[in-house]
Amino acid sequence: MDDLTALATLLAKPEPPAEAITRSRGRLQDRMRGRARRRTGWRVPAFTLATAAAAVVALLVTGVIAPAAAPVSGREVLLMAAASAERTPQGAGTYWHVEREMQDVGRQESWTTRDGRRWSKGAPGDPPGVVVPDRASLVLKGAEVSFEDLERLPAEPEALKAWLTRLKGRDSAMTVSEQRGDPLFSLLSLISELPAPPEVRAAAFQALATNPAVKSMGAVEGGQELRFPSSDTTWEIKLVVDPETGQVTRTNYLAGIDGSASLSTRFIKVTTGWTDQPPR
């Protein structure tokens, strides 16, 4: 099966076979390794002109040219991230820790326990460098959600999109597209900052992969850059996904603590995970 046939098979099925994902991952890894080699600078080839001439003759005789690696689409990146997210353990700890780093703004952190207690540091209105109790909770579309709510979310992409569309939020905390039922921003929240279980995160990545407008911008620091158009703004939603870990490492969109959408002209570095280290 050639690469075009493999890609056609991938695009034709809502849940591609494992071998298609493996093939795409291999192609992506080859491109990333090639990018790394190009950054090392020029090197003198370890072969003679005679060897090179012989290679040219062989090429003329055989007519065989090694094909260039096909570009990896945004859909493929998201499906690879879905596979990685599904097989990655959820982790354990007392606090769900979220850290945001923004140029010229600084670092914002939050710690949330399973019973809903929350602390923040560096958030708007917080005293500089001080951890304070935070009354905000986990939110989707401005609606408060618990850890149990997230664990009960559908683990199938179409069912997950339907659930998010039906979720009654607060109009004041939703974008116009969310009010119309578009689940894009909620899906981005599930893969970026919320403590959703592995199978739900995988479903969210798969649901995003059904967006026909997603574009891949290639390898960048932290993974692969993807872009989604938004009907709410002239800006594109940008995020960097590491397909090997299923993590969003940088984005220009994050949900505010009140559920509102925040778009930035610059990337925001995002780090999430469970920890037993108390707020400090």
Phi and psi restraints in degrees (value plus and minus 20) as a CYANA .aco file:
   2 ASP   PHI    -102.2   -62.2
   2 ASP   PSI     155.9   195.9
   3 ASP   PHI     -85.1   -45.1
   3 ASP   PSI     -56.4   -16.4
   4 LEU   PHI     -86.2   -46.2
   4 LEU   PSI     -60.5   -20.5
   5 THR   PHI     -84.7   -44.7
   5 THR   PSI     -61.5   -21.5
   6 ALA   PHI     -81.9   -41.9
   6 ALA   PSI     -61.3   -21.3
   7 LEU   PHI     -87.6   -47.6
   7 LEU   PSI     -59.7   -19.7
   8 ALA   PHI     -82.6   -42.6
   8 ALA   PSI     -59.9   -19.9
   9 THR   PHI     -82.9   -42.9
   9 THR   PSI     -61.4   -21.4
  10 LEU   PHI     -82.4   -42.4
  10 LEU   PSI     -64.9   -24.9
  11 LEU   PHI     -93.7   -53.7
  11 LEU   PSI     -42.8    -2.8
  12 ALA   PHI    -102.3   -62.3
  12 ALA   PSI     -34.4     5.6
  13 LYS   PHI    -137.3   -97.3
  13 LYS   PSI     116.4   156.4
  14 PRO   PHI     -85.9   -45.9
  14 PRO   PSI     -49.7    -9.7
  15 GLU   PHI    -148.4  -108.4
  15 GLU   PSI      78.0   118.0
  16 PRO   PHI     -87.6   -47.6
  16 PRO   PSI     134.8   174.8
  17 PRO   PHI     -86.9   -46.9
  17 PRO   PSI     138.8   178.8
  18 ALA   PHI     -80.8   -40.8
  18 ALA   PSI     -55.0   -15.0
  19 GLU   PHI     -88.7   -48.7
  19 GLU   PSI     -49.6    -9.6
  20 ALA   PHI     -88.6   -48.6
  20 ALA   PSI     -61.4   -21.4
  21 ILE   PHI     -84.7   -44.7
  21 ILE   PSI     -60.9   -20.9
  22 THR   PHI     -83.2   -43.2
  22 THR   PSI     -61.3   -21.3
  23 ARG   PHI     -83.1   -43.1
  23 ARG   PSI     -63.6   -23.6
  24 SER   PHI     -85.1   -45.1
  24 SER   PSI     -59.9   -19.9
  25 ARG   PHI     -83.5   -43.5
  25 ARG   PSI     -60.6   -20.6
  26 GLY   PHI     -82.6   -42.6
  26 GLY   PSI     -61.1   -21.1
  27 ARG   PHI     -84.1   -44.1
  27 ARG   PSI     -61.2   -21.2
  28 LEU   PHI     -84.8   -44.8
  28 LEU   PSI     -63.0   -23.0
  29 GLN   PHI     -83.0   -43.0
  29 GLN   PSI     -59.6   -19.6
  30 ASP   PHI     -81.3   -41.3
  30 ASP   PSI     -61.5   -21.5
  31 ARG   PHI     -87.0   -47.0
  31 ARG   PSI     -59.4   -19.4
  32 MET   PHI     -88.4   -48.4
  32 MET   PSI     -58.5   -18.5
  33 ARG   PHI     -86.1   -46.1
  33 ARG   PSI     -58.3   -18.3
  34 GLY   PHI     -83.5   -43.5
  34 GLY   PSI     -59.6   -19.6
  35 ARG   PHI     -82.8   -42.8
  35 ARG   PSI     -61.3   -21.3
  36 ALA   PHI     -84.4   -44.4
  36 ALA   PSI     -59.2   -19.2
  37 ARG   PHI     -84.9   -44.9
  37 ARG   PSI     -58.4   -18.4
  38 ARG   PHI     -83.7   -43.7
  38 ARG   PSI     -47.7    -7.7
  39 ARG   PHI     -96.9   -56.9
  39 ARG   PSI     -33.6     6.4
  40 THR   PHI     -98.0   -58.0
  40 THR   PSI     -31.4     8.6
  41 GLY   PHI      76.1   116.1
  41 GLY   PSI     159.4   199.4
  42 TRP   PHI     -96.1   -56.1
  42 TRP   PSI     123.2   163.2
  43 ARG   PHI    -152.9  -112.9
  43 ARG   PSI     130.3   170.3
  44 VAL   PHI     -94.5   -54.5
  44 VAL   PSI     106.3   146.3
  45 PRO   PHI     -82.4   -42.4
  45 PRO   PSI     123.6   163.6
  46 ALA   PHI    -111.8   -71.8
  46 ALA   PSI      25.3    65.3
  47 PHE   PHI    -167.4  -127.4
  47 PHE   PSI     140.0   180.0
  48 THR   PHI    -108.2   -68.2
  48 THR   PSI     146.6   186.6
  49 LEU   PHI     -82.5   -42.5
  49 LEU   PSI     -53.4   -13.4
  50 ALA   PHI     -83.9   -43.9
  50 ALA   PSI     -61.1   -21.1
  51 THR   PHI     -83.5   -43.5
  51 THR   PSI     -64.0   -24.0
  52 ALA   PHI     -82.0   -42.0
  52 ALA   PSI     -61.5   -21.5
  53 ALA   PHI     -83.0   -43.0
  53 ALA   PSI     -60.7   -20.7
  54 ALA   PHI     -82.4   -42.4
  54 ALA   PSI     -57.7   -17.7
  55 ALA   PHI     -85.2   -45.2
  55 ALA   PSI     -59.6   -19.6
  56 VAL   PHI     -84.4   -44.4
  56 VAL   PSI     -62.7   -22.7
  57 VAL   PHI     -80.2   -40.2
  57 VAL   PSI     -64.1   -24.1
  58 ALA   PHI     -81.1   -41.1
  58 ALA   PSI     -57.4   -17.4
  59 LEU   PHI     -86.6   -46.6
  59 LEU   PSI     -62.1   -22.1
  60 LEU   PHI     -85.9   -45.9
  60 LEU   PSI     -56.2   -16.2
  61 VAL   PHI     -92.9   -52.9
  61 VAL   PSI     -67.4   -27.4
  62 THR   PHI    -103.3   -63.3
  62 THR   PSI     -49.5    -9.5
  63 GLY   PHI      51.8    91.8
  63 GLY   PSI      -4.0    36.0
  64 VAL   PHI    -115.6   -75.6
  64 VAL   PSI     106.1   146.1
  65 ILE   PHI    -144.5  -104.5
  65 ILE   PSI     107.2   147.2
  66 ALA   PHI     -84.6   -44.6
  66 ALA   PSI     104.0   144.0
  67 PRO   PHI     -88.5   -48.5
  67 PRO   PSI     124.4   164.4
  68 ALA   PHI     -91.2   -51.2
  68 ALA   PSI     129.9   169.9
  69 ALA   PHI     -83.5   -43.5
  69 ALA   PSI     111.6   151.6
  70 ALA   PHI     -90.7   -50.7
  70 ALA   PSI     125.2   165.2
  71 PRO   PHI     -83.3   -43.3
  71 PRO   PSI     126.4   166.4
  72 VAL   PHI    -110.8   -70.8
  72 VAL   PSI     107.1   147.1
  73 SER   PHI     -99.2   -59.2
  73 SER   PSI     143.8   183.8
  74 GLY   PHI     -80.2   -40.2
  74 GLY   PSI     -58.1   -18.1
  75 ARG   PHI     -81.2   -41.2
  75 ARG   PSI     -63.3   -23.3
  76 GLU   PHI     -85.1   -45.1
  76 GLU   PSI     -61.8   -21.8
  77 VAL   PHI     -79.0   -39.0
  77 VAL   PSI     -65.1   -25.1
  78 LEU   PHI     -86.5   -46.5
  78 LEU   PSI     -58.1   -18.1
  79 LEU   PHI     -90.0   -50.0
  79 LEU   PSI     -55.5   -15.5
  80 MET   PHI     -85.7   -45.7
  80 MET   PSI     -60.9   -20.9
  81 ALA   PHI     -83.8   -43.8
  81 ALA   PSI     -56.4   -16.4
  82 ALA   PHI     -82.1   -42.1
  82 ALA   PSI     -64.1   -24.1
  83 ALA   PHI     -83.2   -43.2
  83 ALA   PSI     -60.6   -20.6
  84 SER   PHI     -86.8   -46.8
  84 SER   PSI     -63.2   -23.2
  85 ALA   PHI     -81.8   -41.8
  85 ALA   PSI     -58.6   -18.6
  86 GLU   PHI     -88.3   -48.3
  86 GLU   PSI     -52.5   -12.5
  87 ARG   PHI    -115.9   -75.9
  87 ARG   PSI     -18.6    21.4
  88 THR   PHI    -110.8   -70.8
  88 THR   PSI     104.3   144.3
  89 PRO   PHI     -77.6   -37.6
  89 PRO   PSI     129.3   169.3
  90 GLN   PHI     -87.5   -47.5
  90 GLN   PSI     -48.7    -8.7
  91 GLY   PHI      70.9   110.9
  91 GLY   PSI     151.4   191.4
  92 ALA   PHI    -162.6  -122.6
  92 ALA   PSI     136.5   176.5
  93 GLY   PHI     142.1   182.1
  93 GLY   PSI     152.4   192.4
  94 THR   PHI    -104.1   -64.1
  94 THR   PSI     -51.2   -11.2
  95 TYR   PHI    -145.9  -105.9
  95 TYR   PSI     118.0   158.0
  96 TRP   PHI    -108.4   -68.4
  96 TRP   PSI      93.3   133.3
  97 HIS   PHI    -125.5   -85.5
  97 HIS   PSI     108.3   148.3
  98 VAL   PHI    -142.9  -102.9
  98 VAL   PSI     109.8   149.8
  99 GLU   PHI    -146.3  -106.3
  99 GLU   PSI     108.3   148.3
 100 ARG   PHI    -136.2   -96.2
 100 ARG   PSI     115.7   155.7
 101 GLU   PHI    -144.5  -104.5
 101 GLU   PSI     100.5   140.5
 102 MET   PHI    -144.4  -104.4
 102 MET   PSI     111.0   151.0
 103 GLN   PHI     -81.6   -41.6
 103 GLN   PSI     116.0   156.0
 104 ASP   PHI      48.9    88.9
 104 ASP   PSI     -19.5    20.5
 105 VAL   PHI    -136.9   -96.9
 105 VAL   PSI     -59.7   -19.7
 106 GLY   PHI      88.3   128.3
 106 GLY   PSI    -181.7  -141.7
 107 ARG   PHI    -125.4   -85.4
 107 ARG   PSI     116.3   156.3
 108 GLN   PHI    -140.3  -100.3
 108 GLN   PSI     117.7   157.7
 109 GLU   PHI    -154.3  -114.3
 109 GLU   PSI     133.5   173.5
 110 SER   PHI    -164.3  -124.3
 110 SER   PSI     129.5   169.5
 111 TRP   PHI    -149.5  -109.5
 111 TRP   PSI     107.5   147.5
 112 THR   PHI    -150.6  -110.6
 112 THR   PSI     111.5   151.5
 113 THR   PHI    -112.8   -72.8
 113 THR   PSI     145.1   185.1
 114 ARG   PHI     -84.7   -44.7
 114 ARG   PSI     -42.2    -2.2
 115 ASP   PHI    -110.6   -70.6
 115 ASP   PSI     -10.8    29.2
 116 GLY   PHI      75.6   115.6
 116 GLY   PSI     -22.2    17.8
 117 ARG   PHI     -92.1   -52.1
 117 ARG   PSI     126.6   166.6
 118 ARG   PHI    -168.0  -128.0
 118 ARG   PSI     124.5   164.5
 119 TRP   PHI    -152.4  -112.4
 119 TRP   PSI     133.7   173.7
 120 SER   PHI    -158.3  -118.3
 120 SER   PSI     141.6   181.6
 121 LYS   PHI    -168.0  -128.0
 121 LYS   PSI     108.1   148.1
 122 GLY   PHI      64.0   104.0
 122 GLY   PSI     -17.3    22.7
 123 ALA   PHI     -94.1   -54.1
 123 ALA   PSI     138.4   178.4
 124 PRO   PHI     -73.6   -33.6
 124 PRO   PSI     107.4   147.4
 125 GLY   PHI      73.6   113.6
 125 GLY   PSI     -34.4     5.6
 126 ASP   PHI     -94.9   -54.9
 126 ASP   PSI     123.6   163.6
 127 PRO   PHI     -80.5   -40.5
 127 PRO   PSI     119.9   159.9
 128 PRO   PHI     -77.4   -37.4
 128 PRO   PSI     108.1   148.1
 129 GLY   PHI      52.2    92.2
 129 GLY   PSI      -7.1    32.9
 130 VAL   PHI    -137.2   -97.2
 130 VAL   PSI     114.1   154.1
 131 VAL   PHI    -102.8   -62.8
 131 VAL   PSI     108.5   148.5
 132 VAL   PHI    -148.7  -108.7
 132 VAL   PSI     128.1   168.1
 133 PRO   PHI     -80.8   -40.8
 133 PRO   PSI     120.9   160.9
 134 ASP   PHI    -143.6  -103.6
 134 ASP   PSI     106.8   146.8
 135 ARG   PHI     -99.5   -59.5
 135 ARG   PSI     -32.9     7.1
 136 ALA   PHI     -86.7   -46.7
 136 ALA   PSI     135.5   175.5
 137 SER   PHI    -149.1  -109.1
 137 SER   PSI    -195.0  -155.0
 138 LEU   PHI     -91.3   -51.3
 138 LEU   PSI     116.7   156.7
 139 VAL   PHI    -156.7  -116.7
 139 VAL   PSI     129.4   169.4
 140 LEU   PHI    -152.2  -112.2
 140 LEU   PSI     105.2   145.2
 141 LYS   PHI      34.7    74.7
 141 LYS   PSI      10.5    50.5
 142 GLY   PHI      61.2   101.2
 142 GLY   PSI     -23.7    16.3
 143 ALA   PHI    -113.9   -73.9
 143 ALA   PSI     115.2   155.2
 144 GLU   PHI     -89.0   -49.0
 144 GLU   PSI     113.2   153.2
 145 VAL   PHI    -148.8  -108.8
 145 VAL   PSI     127.9   167.9
 146 SER   PHI    -121.6   -81.6
 146 SER   PSI     151.8   191.8
 147 PHE   PHI     -80.3   -40.3
 147 PHE   PSI     -58.0   -18.0
 148 GLU   PHI     -84.7   -44.7
 148 GLU   PSI     -58.5   -18.5
 149 ASP   PHI     -80.7   -40.7
 149 ASP   PSI     -63.6   -23.6
 150 LEU   PHI     -85.9   -45.9
 150 LEU   PSI     -57.2   -17.2
 151 GLU   PHI     -89.9   -49.9
 151 GLU   PSI     -41.8    -1.8
 152 ARG   PHI    -112.4   -72.4
 152 ARG   PSI     -19.5    20.5
 153 LEU   PHI     -84.4   -44.4
 153 LEU   PSI     129.5   169.5
 154 PRO   PHI     -80.1   -40.1
 154 PRO   PSI     122.8   162.8
 155 ALA   PHI    -123.9   -83.9
 155 ALA   PSI       3.5    43.5
 156 GLU   PHI    -144.7  -104.7
 156 GLU   PSI     113.1   153.1
 157 PRO   PHI     -78.2   -38.2
 157 PRO   PSI     -65.9   -25.9
 158 GLU   PHI     -88.7   -48.7
 158 GLU   PSI     -59.0   -19.0
 159 ALA   PHI     -85.9   -45.9
 159 ALA   PSI     -56.8   -16.8
 160 LEU   PHI     -85.8   -45.8
 160 LEU   PSI     -64.0   -24.0
 161 LYS   PHI     -81.1   -41.1
 161 LYS   PSI     -61.2   -21.2
 162 ALA   PHI     -84.7   -44.7
 162 ALA   PSI     -60.6   -20.6
 163 TRP   PHI     -83.5   -43.5
 163 TRP   PSI     -65.0   -25.0
 164 LEU   PHI     -85.6   -45.6
 164 LEU   PSI     -55.2   -15.2
 165 THR   PHI     -85.7   -45.7
 165 THR   PSI     -57.4   -17.4
 166 ARG   PHI     -98.4   -58.4
 166 ARG   PSI     -40.9    -0.9
 167 LEU   PHI     -79.1   -39.1
 167 LEU   PSI     105.9   145.9
 168 LYS   PHI    -104.8   -64.8
 168 LYS   PSI      93.0   133.0
 169 GLY   PHI    -123.4   -83.4
 169 GLY   PSI    -182.8  -142.8
 170 ARG   PHI    -126.9   -86.9
 170 ARG   PSI     102.2   142.2
 171 ASP   PHI     -74.3   -34.3
 171 ASP   PSI     -56.0   -16.0
 172 SER   PHI     -88.5   -48.5
 172 SER   PSI     -36.3     3.7
 173 ALA   PHI    -131.8   -91.8
 173 ALA   PSI      -8.7    31.3
 174 MET   PHI    -139.7   -99.7
 174 MET   PSI     132.2   172.2
 175 THR   PHI     -96.0   -56.0
 175 THR   PSI     147.3   187.3
 176 VAL   PHI     -81.2   -41.2
 176 VAL   PSI     -60.7   -20.7
 177 SER   PHI     -85.4   -45.4
 177 SER   PSI     -57.1   -17.1
 178 GLU   PHI     -84.7   -44.7
 178 GLU   PSI     -59.9   -19.9
 179 GLN   PHI     -83.0   -43.0
 179 GLN   PSI     -48.0    -8.0
 180 ARG   PHI    -103.4   -63.4
 180 ARG   PSI     -25.7    14.3
 181 GLY   PHI      84.0   124.0
 181 GLY   PSI     -14.0    26.0
 182 ASP   PHI     -95.2   -55.2
 182 ASP   PSI     101.5   141.5
 183 PRO   PHI    -107.0   -67.0
 183 PRO   PSI     -11.9    28.1
 184 LEU   PHI     -74.0   -34.0
 184 LEU   PSI     -72.4   -32.4
 185 PHE   PHI     -85.5   -45.5
 185 PHE   PSI     -56.4   -16.4
 186 SER   PHI     -87.0   -47.0
 186 SER   PSI     -59.8   -19.8
 187 LEU   PHI     -83.2   -43.2
 187 LEU   PSI     -59.8   -19.8
 188 LEU   PHI     -84.1   -44.1
 188 LEU   PSI     -57.5   -17.5
 189 SER   PHI     -84.4   -44.4
 189 SER   PSI     -58.6   -18.6
 190 LEU   PHI     -85.3   -45.3
 190 LEU   PSI     -53.6   -13.6
 191 ILE   PHI    -112.0   -72.0
 191 ILE   PSI     -34.7     5.3
 192 SER   PHI    -115.9   -75.9
 192 SER   PSI     -72.5   -32.5
 193 GLU   PHI    -152.5  -112.5
 193 GLU   PSI     -42.8    -2.8
 194 LEU   PHI     -99.9   -59.9
 194 LEU   PSI     127.0   167.0
 195 PRO   PHI    -101.8   -61.8
 195 PRO   PSI      38.5    78.5
 196 ALA   PHI     -95.9   -55.9
 196 ALA   PSI     127.1   167.1
 197 PRO   PHI     -88.1   -48.1
 197 PRO   PSI     142.5   182.5
 198 PRO   PHI     -73.8   -33.8
 198 PRO   PSI     -63.7   -23.7
 199 GLU   PHI     -88.9   -48.9
 199 GLU   PSI     -49.3    -9.3
 200 VAL   PHI     -95.0   -55.0
 200 VAL   PSI     -61.3   -21.3
 201 ARG   PHI     -81.1   -41.1
 201 ARG   PSI     -61.0   -21.0
 202 ALA   PHI     -81.4   -41.4
 202 ALA   PSI     -62.9   -22.9
 203 ALA   PHI     -84.1   -44.1
 203 ALA   PSI     -56.2   -16.2
 204 ALA   PHI     -86.0   -46.0
 204 ALA   PSI     -62.9   -22.9
 205 PHE   PHI     -81.4   -41.4
 205 PHE   PSI     -62.4   -22.4
 206 GLN   PHI     -84.7   -44.7
 206 GLN   PSI     -59.2   -19.2
 207 ALA   PHI     -84.6   -44.6
 207 ALA   PSI     -60.5   -20.5
 208 LEU   PHI     -85.3   -45.3
 208 LEU   PSI     -50.9   -10.9
 209 ALA   PHI     -87.4   -47.4
 209 ALA   PSI     -37.6     2.4
 210 THR   PHI    -101.4   -61.4
 210 THR   PSI     -26.5    13.5
 211 ASN   PHI     -93.4   -53.4
 211 ASN   PSI      94.5   134.5
 212 PRO   PHI     -90.7   -50.7
 212 PRO   PSI     -33.1     6.9
 213 ALA   PHI    -114.8   -74.8
 213 ALA   PSI     -22.4    17.6
 214 VAL   PHI     -85.3   -45.3
 214 VAL   PSI     116.2   156.2
 215 LYS   PHI    -141.0  -101.0
 215 LYS   PSI     121.3   161.3
 216 SER   PHI    -118.4   -78.4
 216 SER   PSI     109.7   149.7
 217 MET   PHI    -123.4   -83.4
 217 MET   PSI     -18.2    21.8
 218 GLY   PHI      76.4   116.4
 218 GLY   PSI    -195.6  -155.6
 219 ALA   PHI     -94.6   -54.6
 219 ALA   PSI     114.2   154.2
 220 VAL   PHI    -159.2  -119.2
 220 VAL   PSI     159.4   199.4
 221 GLU   PHI     -79.1   -39.1
 221 GLU   PSI     105.3   145.3
 222 GLY   PHI      74.5   114.5
 222 GLY   PSI     -25.7    14.3
 223 GLY   PHI     124.8   164.8
 223 GLY   PSI    -156.5  -116.5
 224 GLN   PHI    -134.7   -94.7
 224 GLN   PSI     110.0   150.0
 225 GLU   PHI    -105.4   -65.4
 225 GLU   PSI     111.3   151.3
 226 LEU   PHI    -141.8  -101.8
 226 LEU   PSI     132.4   172.4
 227 ARG   PHI    -154.5  -114.5
 227 ARG   PSI     117.8   157.8
 228 PHE   PHI    -142.4  -102.4
 228 PHE   PSI     112.2   152.2
 229 PRO   PHI     -92.9   -52.9
 229 PRO   PSI     130.1   170.1
 230 SER   PHI    -146.4  -106.4
 230 SER   PSI     111.6   151.6
 231 SER   PHI     -95.8   -55.8
 231 SER   PSI     -28.2    11.8
 232 ASP   PHI    -107.8   -67.8
 232 ASP   PSI     -33.9     6.1
 233 THR   PHI    -174.3  -134.3
 233 THR   PSI     139.6   179.6
 234 THR   PHI     -98.1   -58.1
 234 THR   PSI     -33.4     6.6
 235 TRP   PHI     -95.3   -55.3
 235 TRP   PSI     132.8   172.8
 236 GLU   PHI    -111.8   -71.8
 236 GLU   PSI     125.9   165.9
 237 ILE   PHI    -101.1   -61.1
 237 ILE   PSI     105.3   145.3
 238 LYS   PHI    -137.5   -97.5
 238 LYS   PSI     118.9   158.9
 239 LEU   PHI    -168.8  -128.8
 239 LEU   PSI     131.4   171.4
 240 VAL   PHI    -130.3   -90.3
 240 VAL   PSI     101.3   141.3
 241 VAL   PHI    -134.8   -94.8
 241 VAL   PSI     112.3   152.3
 242 ASP   PHI    -111.8   -71.8
 242 ASP   PSI      84.0   124.0
 243 PRO   PHI     -87.7   -47.7
 243 PRO   PSI     -38.1     1.9
 244 GLU   PHI     -99.3   -59.3
 244 GLU   PSI     -45.3    -5.3
 245 THR   PHI    -131.2   -91.2
 245 THR   PSI     -33.7     6.3
 246 GLY   PHI      50.0    90.0
 246 GLY   PSI       9.7    49.7
 247 GLN   PHI    -135.0   -95.0
 247 GLN   PSI     123.4   163.4
 248 VAL   PHI    -106.6   -66.6
 248 VAL   PSI     101.5   141.5
 249 THR   PHI    -119.6   -79.6
 249 THR   PSI     -49.9    -9.9
 250 ARG   PHI    -167.5  -127.5
 250 ARG   PSI     132.0   172.0
 251 THR   PHI    -178.8  -138.8
 251 THR   PSI     140.5   180.5
 252 ASN   PHI    -126.4   -86.4
 252 ASN   PSI     -12.0    28.0
 253 TYR   PHI    -150.8  -110.8
 253 TYR   PSI     112.6   152.6
 254 LEU   PHI    -165.3  -125.3
 254 LEU   PSI     126.5   166.5
 255 ALA   PHI     -94.8   -54.8
 255 ALA   PSI     117.1   157.1
 256 GLY   PHI     -93.4   -53.4
 256 GLY   PSI     147.5   187.5
 257 ILE   PHI     -85.9   -45.9
 257 ILE   PSI     -36.9     3.1
 258 ASP   PHI    -115.8   -75.8
 258 ASP   PSI     -11.3    28.7
 259 GLY   PHI      70.0   110.0
 259 GLY   PSI     -25.6    14.4
 260 SER   PHI     -94.9   -54.9
 260 SER   PSI     139.8   179.8
 261 ALA   PHI    -111.5   -71.5
 261 ALA   PSI     114.9   154.9
 262 SER   PHI    -140.9  -100.9
 262 SER   PSI      98.5   138.5
 263 LEU   PHI    -128.8   -88.8
 263 LEU   PSI     117.3   157.3
 264 SER   PHI    -141.1  -101.1
 264 SER   PSI     130.8   170.8
 265 THR   PHI     -95.9   -55.9
 265 THR   PSI     -33.7     6.3
 266 ARG   PHI    -141.5  -101.5
 266 ARG   PSI     138.8   178.8
 267 PHE   PHI     -90.1   -50.1
 267 PHE   PSI     124.4   164.4
 268 ILE   PHI    -131.0   -91.0
 268 ILE   PSI     103.9   143.9
 269 LYS   PHI     -97.8   -57.8
 269 LYS   PSI     112.6   152.6
 270 VAL   PHI    -143.4  -103.4
 270 VAL   PSI     110.7   150.7
 271 THR   PHI    -151.4  -111.4
 271 THR   PSI     107.9   147.9
 272 THR   PHI    -152.7  -112.7
 272 THR   PSI     138.7   178.7
 273 GLY   PHI     140.8   180.8
 273 GLY   PSI     145.8   185.8
 274 TRP   PHI    -104.0   -64.0
 274 TRP   PSI     124.8   164.8
 275 THR   PHI    -169.2  -129.2
 275 THR   PSI     133.7   173.7
 276 ASP   PHI    -119.3   -79.3
 276 ASP   PSI     -21.6    18.4
 277 GLN   PHI     -93.8   -53.8
 277 GLN   PSI      99.3   139.3
 278 PRO   PHI     -88.5   -48.5
 278 PRO   PSI     142.1   182.1
 279 PRO   PHI     -76.3   -36.3
 279 PRO   PSI     114.4   154.4
